């Protein structure tokens, strides 16, 4: 299987743009496999696998947790049709095919203002401490 490695500069505030970038890559035939730290201090390393071009929604969730909570957290997303891909820097990466989305609300993990603000608060609280 072919693979592609891309290095990009991303900050914690760029999670929406990162999701759009991953969506674009999948539409071009490259699905995300892994996100890791790179040898370059400021860049993030994205590893992609060759795939059939497809319309897929990517979402990132910032939710630091105890290992004991991990299984139920991932099961919740699985039950909602989101495939867990990888974790990086306290972010979890998920994707869902457009064909599995039944309503506009399902394009995002957090589709209401309160939930989005809660996630932003978690990011700010952990990063500023």
C-alpha positions in Angstrom: 0.0 0.0 0.0 1.3 3.4 -0.9 1.9 6.0 1.8 2.5 9.7 1.9 4.1 11.8 4.6 3.3 15.5 5.0 4.7 18.0 7.4 2.6 20.9 8.4 2.6 23.7 11.0 -0.5 23.4 13.1 -1.5 25.0 16.4 -4.2 23.9 18.8 -6.4 26.7 17.5 -6.2 25.3 13.9 -8.3 22.2 14.6 -11.1 23.3 12.2 -8.6 24.0 9.4 -6.9 20.8 10.1 -10.2 18.9 9.7 -10.8 20.6 6.4 -7.3 19.8 5.2 -7.8 16.1 6.0 -11.1 16.1 4.2 -9.4 17.5 1.1 -6.6 14.9 1.2 -9.2 12.1 1.4 -11.1 13.5 -1.6 -7.8 13.4 -3.4 -7.3 9.7 -2.5 -5.2 10.0 0.7 -6.8 8.8 4.0 -5.2 9.8 7.3 -3.4 7.0 9.1 -1.4 8.7 11.8 -0.5 12.0 13.3 2.8 12.3 15.2 5.5 14.7 16.3 8.1 15.4 13.6 11.8 15.9 13.9 11.1 19.5 13.0 10.3 21.4 16.1 7.4 23.4 14.8 5.8 20.9 12.4 3.4 18.0 12.8 3.9 14.8 10.7 0.8 13.4 9.0 1.0 9.9 7.5 -1.6 9.0 4.8 -2.5 5.8 2.9 -3.6 5.7 -0.7 -7.3 5.1 -1.0 -10.2 5.6 -3.4 -11.1 9.3 -3.5 -14.2 9.8 -1.3 -16.1 12.5 0.4 -15.4 12.1 4.1 -15.9 14.4 7.1 -13.0 14.6 9.5 -13.4 16.0 13.1 -11.0 16.5 15.9 -12.0 16.4 19.6 -9.8 17.7 22.4 -10.6 15.6 25.5 -7.8 14.7 27.9 -9.0 11.8 30.1 -7.9 8.9 32.3 -7.2 5.6 30.6 -10.1 4.1 32.4 -12.5 6.5 30.6 -11.0 5.8 27.1 -13.0 2.8 26.1 -16.4 4.3 26.8 -15.4 7.6 25.1 -14.4 5.8 21.9 -17.5 3.6 22.1 -19.7 6.7 22.2 -18.3 8.0 19.0 -18.4 4.5 17.4 -22.1 4.3 18.3 -22.7 7.6 16.5 -20.9 6.3 13.3 -17.5 8.0 13.8 -14.4 6.0 13.0 -11.5 6.7 15.4 -8.3 7.1 13.5 -5.6 8.2 15.9 -4.7 10.4 18.8 -2.2 13.2 19.0 -1.4 15.8 21.6 -4.7 15.1 23.5 -6.7 15.4 20.3 -8.7 12.4 18.9 -9.1 12.2 15.2 -12.4 10.8 13.7 -13.9 10.4 10.3 -17.3 9.6 8.8 -18.3 9.1 5.2 -20.7 11.6 3.7 -22.9 8.6 2.7 -23.4 7.8 6.4 -24.5 11.4 7.3 -28.3 11.7 7.6 -28.6 15.4 8.7 -26.6 18.6 8.7 -26.1 18.3 12.5 -24.0 15.1 11.9 -21.3 16.9 10.0 -19.8 18.0 13.3 -19.1 16.1 16.5 -20.1 19.2 18.5 -23.0 20.8 16.6 -24.2 23.2 19.3 -22.5 26.3 20.7 -22.4 25.0 24.3 -20.5 21.9 23.4 -18.0 23.8 21.2 -17.3 26.3 24.0 -16.8 23.4 26.4 -14.1 22.0 24.1 -12.4 25.3 23.6 -12.4 25.8 27.4 -10.7 22.4 27.8 -8.1 23.4 25.3 -7.4 26.8 26.9 -7.4 25.4 30.4 -4.9 22.6 29.7 -2.7 24.7 27.4 -2.5 27.7 29.7 -1.7 25.8 32.9 
